[in-house]
Amino acid sequence: MTEVFELKSQYNHIKGILVAPDGQGRYPCVILSHGLVSSKESSKYVAISEVFRDAGIGTCRFDYHGCGESTGRIEDTTLTIRLENLDFVTAYVMGHKMIDPERLGILGSSFGGVTGLIKASRDKRIRCLSLWATPYRLKKEKGDTISDIRFSDAIFDDFSGYDVLNEAKNVSHALVIHGDMDEVVPYEEGIAIFNHIKEPKRLEVIKGADHILSDPDHRQRAINFALEWFTGFLL
C-alpha cells in the first residue's frame, strides 16, 4: 500500500508518501530524512522503502523545504526550518491509524542525518535511528556553493546555533554508517558523532564508499545494515 499526503507547516507545504507492508494491523515505520539537495524520489530512498516494506516495516518519505514537490526556496532553507518540517511529518505519522506510534525510527543521510539526530535527541518517541554520511559542522568558504546552489548566509548562521555533538549525547539506539572515501563529509565526522552517542550503538565504515554510496554494492550493504538494525528494535 502507498499513500500520498500533503501537510501545511509554518514555512511551506510538505509532500510525502507512506509505503506500507502487506498484512493486517498496525505496522512499525521509519521516517526517511533526505539530504540537503535530494528528495523523496532519490533512488536510494525508493530502494530503502521497497526493501523495508518487504521486511514488514513501513516507511515515510517526504520532501523537505525547497526540495522535490514541497514548496519553499531551497536557497533559503535552514536546519531550523527542516526540523520544523520533520516535526510535522512525525506528528502525521504518529497519528496515522495504520502506524504503531511505539515503533518509530528515523533514517537520515547527510544534512538529513543531522536533522534526524537532533529530532531523536529532543523527542524520545523516536525509538531508534540510522545516520548515513552525517556531518556535525557546516562551514561556508568564500565563493562557496553546495551542489551549484548558492545558499543564503542563513543556513550557515542557523547551523552554527546547534551543538550537534552535544545533541548526540542524548541519543542512543543509533547505527552510524559512513564511507571512508566520502568526498563531501569526512568520515571522521561520522566517527565523532558515533563517539558521542550512548549505547546501544553501532558503527559501520564502508571501505571505498563515497558520500552518496554511488556503488550499488556499497548502497546495498548500507541498506542491509540499516534493515538489520531497525528489525532488531521495531519488529
C-alpha positions as CSV (number, residue, x, y, z in Angstrom):
1,M,0.0,0.0,0.0
2,T,1.1,3.5,-0.7
3,E,-0.5,6.7,0.5
4,V,0.4,10.2,-0.7
5,F,-0.1,13.1,1.7
6,E,0.4,16.9,2.0
7,L,1.0,18.9,5.2
8,K,0.9,22.6,5.7
9,S,3.6,23.8,8.0
10,Q,4.6,27.2,9.2
11,Y,7.2,27.5,6.4
12,N,5.8,25.5,3.4
13,H,3.6,22.8,2.1
14,I,5.2,19.3,2.6
15,K,4.5,16.5,0.1
16,G,5.2,12.9,1.2
17,I,4.4,9.3,0.7
18,L,3.8,6.4,3.1
19,V,4.8,2.9,1.9
20,A,3.2,0.2,4.0
21,P,3.9,-3.5,4.2
22,D,1.2,-6.1,3.3
23,G,-0.8,-7.5,6.1
24,Q,-3.3,-6.5,8.8
25,G,-2.8,-4.4,11.9
26,R,-0.5,-1.5,12.8
27,Y,3.0,-1.6,11.4
28,P,6.3,0.0,12.5
29,C,7.5,2.9,10.4
30,V,10.9,4.5,9.6
31,I,10.9,8.2,8.6
32,L,13.4,8.8,5.8
33,S,15.2,12.1,6.1
34,H,16.9,13.0,2.8
35,G,19.9,15.2,2.3
36,L,20.2,18.9,1.6
37,V,19.5,18.9,-2.1
38,S,17.9,15.5,-2.5
39,S,14.3,14.4,-2.5
40,K,11.9,11.6,-1.5
41,E,12.3,10.2,-5.0
42,S,16.0,9.6,-4.7
43,S,16.8,6.1,-6.0
44,K,18.5,5.4,-2.6
45,Y,15.3,6.2,-0.6
46,V,13.0,4.4,-3.0
47,A,15.1,1.3,-2.7
48,I,15.1,1.6,1.1
49,S,11.3,1.8,1.0
50,E,10.9,-1.3,-1.1
51,V,13.3,-3.4,1.0
52,F,11.8,-2.3,4.3
53,R,8.3,-2.9,3.0
54,D,9.1,-6.5,2.0
55,A,10.6,-7.0,5.5
56,G,7.4,-5.8,7.2
57,I,8.5,-2.2,8.0
58,G,6.7,0.9,6.7
59,T,8.5,4.0,5.5
60,C,7.6,7.6,5.2
61,R,9.4,9.5,2.5
62,F,8.9,13.3,2.1
63,D,10.4,16.4,0.5
64,Y,12.0,18.9,2.8
65,H,11.5,22.7,2.3
66,G,12.6,23.7,-1.2
67,C,13.0,20.1,-2.5
68,G,11.0,17.8,-4.8
69,E,7.3,18.6,-4.6
70,S,7.4,20.6,-1.4
71,T,7.2,24.4,-1.6
72,G,9.8,26.9,-0.5
73,R,13.0,28.2,-1.9
74,I,15.9,25.8,-1.3
75,E,18.3,28.8,-1.2
76,D,16.5,30.0,2.0
77,T,16.3,26.6,3.8
78,T,17.9,26.2,7.2
79,L,18.3,23.4,9.8
80,T,15.6,25.1,11.9
81,I,13.1,25.0,9.0
82,R,13.9,21.4,8.3
83,L,13.5,20.4,11.9
84,E,10.0,22.0,11.8
85,N,9.2,20.0,8.7
86,L,10.3,16.8,10.4
87,D,8.2,17.7,13.5
88,F,5.1,18.0,11.2
89,V,5.9,14.7,9.5
90,T,6.5,12.9,12.8
91,A,3.2,14.2,14.1
92,Y,1.4,12.9,11.0
93,V,3.0,9.5,11.2
94,M,2.3,9.2,14.9
95,G,-1.4,10.0,14.4
96,H,-1.9,7.6,11.4
97,K,-4.3,4.8,12.2
98,M,-2.2,2.2,10.5
99,I,1.1,3.0,12.2
100,D,2.2,1.9,15.7
101,P,3.4,5.0,17.4
102,E,5.5,2.9,19.8
103,R,7.6,1.6,16.9
104,L,9.0,4.6,15.1
105,G,12.5,5.2,13.7
106,I,14.4,7.7,11.6
107,L,16.9,7.1,8.8
108,G,18.7,10.2,7.7
109,S,21.6,10.9,5.4
110,S,24.0,13.9,5.3
111,F,22.0,17.1,6.2
112,G,19.0,14.9,6.8
113,G,21.1,12.9,9.2
114,V,21.8,16.0,11.3
115,T,18.1,16.8,11.2
116,G,17.2,13.3,12.3
117,L,19.8,13.2,15.1
118,I,18.5,16.4,16.7
119,K,15.0,15.3,16.4
120,A,15.8,12.0,18.1
121,S,17.8,13.9,20.8
122,R,14.8,16.0,21.6
123,D,11.9,13.6,21.0
124,K,12.1,10.3,23.0
125,R,9.3,8.8,21.0
126,I,11.9,8.1,18.3
127,R,12.9,4.5,19.2
128,C,15.9,4.1,17.0
129,L,17.7,5.7,14.1
130,S,20.4,5.3,11.5
131,L,22.7,8.2,10.4
132,W,24.4,8.0,7.0
133,A,27.3,10.3,6.0
134,T,26.3,12.8,8.6
135,P,28.3,15.9,9.4
136,Y,28.4,17.8,12.7
137,R,29.5,21.1,11.2
138,L,28.7,23.3,8.1
139,K,31.3,25.8,7.1
140,K,31.0,28.5,4.4
141,E,34.0,29.3,2.4
142,K,34.5,32.3,0.1
143,G,32.5,31.9,-3.1
144,D,31.2,28.6,-1.9
145,T,28.2,26.8,-3.3
146,I,26.7,23.5,-2.4
147,S,25.7,21.4,-5.4
148,D,25.9,24.5,-7.5
149,I,23.3,26.2,-5.3
150,R,24.3,29.5,-3.6
151,F,22.6,29.2,-0.3
152,S,21.9,32.3,1.8
153,D,24.0,33.0,4.8
154,A,21.1,32.0,7.0
155,I,21.8,28.3,6.6
156,F,25.3,28.7,7.9
157,D,24.4,31.1,10.7
158,D,21.5,28.9,11.8
159,F,23.6,25.7,11.8
160,S,26.2,27.3,14.0
161,G,23.5,27.8,16.7
162,Y,23.3,24.0,17.1
163,D,25.8,21.9,19.0
164,V,25.4,18.6,17.1
165,L,27.9,16.6,19.2
166,N,26.2,17.7,22.4
167,E,22.9,16.7,20.9
168,A,24.4,13.3,20.1
169,K,24.9,12.7,23.8
170,N,21.1,12.4,24.2
171,V,20.8,9.8,21.5
172,S,21.0,6.0,21.8
173,H,19.9,3.0,19.7
174,A,21.8,4.5,16.7
175,L,23.5,3.0,13.7
176,V,26.1,5.2,12.1
177,I,27.2,4.4,8.5
178,H,29.9,6.3,6.7
179,G,32.1,5.7,3.6
180,D,35.8,6.2,4.2
181,M,36.1,7.8,0.8
182,D,33.3,10.4,1.4
183,E,34.3,13.4,-0.6
184,V,31.7,15.7,1.0
185,V,31.6,14.8,4.7
186,P,34.9,13.3,6.0
187,Y,34.2,10.0,7.7
188,E,35.9,11.3,10.8
189,E,32.8,13.4,11.4
190,G,30.7,10.4,11.5
191,I,33.0,8.7,13.9
192,A,33.0,11.8,16.1
193,I,29.2,11.6,16.2
194,F,29.3,7.9,17.0
195,N,31.7,8.5,19.9
196,H,29.2,10.9,21.5
197,I,26.2,8.7,21.1
198,K,25.1,6.4,24.0
199,E,24.9,2.7,23.9
200,P,23.4,0.7,22.3
201,K,25.1,1.9,19.1
202,R,26.9,0.5,16.1
203,L,29.4,2.0,13.6
204,E,29.9,0.7,10.1
205,V,32.6,2.3,8.0
206,I,32.2,1.1,4.4
207,K,35.6,0.8,2.7
208,G,35.8,2.7,-0.6
209,A,32.3,4.2,-0.4
210,D,31.7,7.8,-1.4
211,H,29.1,10.3,0.0
212,I,26.1,9.1,-1.8
213,L,27.0,5.4,-1.9
214,S,27.0,5.5,-5.7
215,D,28.4,2.0,-6.0
216,P,25.4,-0.4,-5.9
217,D,27.3,-2.9,-3.7
218,H,28.1,-0.1,-1.1
219,R,24.5,1.1,-1.2
220,Q,23.1,-2.4,-0.7
221,R,25.5,-3.1,2.2
222,A,24.2,0.1,3.9
223,I,20.6,-0.8,3.3
224,N,21.2,-4.3,4.7
225,F,22.9,-2.9,7.8
226,A,20.0,-0.5,8.4
227,L,17.4,-3.2,7.9
228,E,19.1,-5.4,10.4
229,W,19.3,-2.5,12.9
230,F,15.6,-1.4,12.6
231,T,14.4,-5.0,12.6
232,G,16.1,-5.6,15.9
233,F,14.3,-2.7,17.6
234,L,11.0,-2.3,15.7
235,L,9.8,-5.8,14.9
